[in-house]
Amino acid sequence: MVSTQAPVGTPAKPAKSKKQWKIVRAAKIRGGFEQTSADLGVAEIGEIIEEIESRVNSRGVTRVHYARGWLSVKAADGGTILQAY
């Protein structure tokens, strides 16, 4: 079977359009793409953010870069952090 998943760290989509996301669950904002990067605080539920870029990590989780840092679309337990807005 051929994998259709992009290589780790590859942008999940082109940066042409500015996608917006709604934060639906509290989550740590990270300073970099890696989930072990510096903790920059906690995202506010209800906040609408504008994506600068997004990439898929080694666990297959999409990470979204925005003005305050990086967030995952899904939490480690599978819960939703970001919903397309």
Long-range contacts (C-beta under 8 A, 24 or more apart in sequence): 5-56, 5-60, 6-56, 8-56, 8-57, 8-58, 9-33, 9-55, 9-56, 9-57, 10-55, 10-56, 11-53, 11-54, 11-55, 12-54, 12-55, 12-56, 12-62, 13-54, 15-52, 15-53, 18-50, 18-51, 19-50, 19-51, 19-54, 19-84, 20-48, 20-49, 20-50, 20-51, 20-84, 20-85, 21-48, 21-49, 21-51, 21-64, 21-66, 21-71, 21-73, 21-82, 21-83, 21-84, 21-85, 22-46, 22-47, 22-48, 22-49, 22-82, 22-83, 22-84, 22-85, 23-47, 23-48, 23-49, 23-71, 23-81, 23-82, 24-80, 24-81, 24-82, 24-83, 25-75, 25-79, 25-80, 25-81, 27-71, 27-72, 27-75, 27-81, 29-68, 29-69, 29-70, 29-71, 30-69, 30-70, 30-71, 31-69, 31-70, 32-69, 32-70, 33-57, 33-63, 33-65, 33-70, 35-63, 35-72, 37-70, 40-68, 40-69, 41-68, 43-68, 43-71, 43-81, 48-85, 49-82
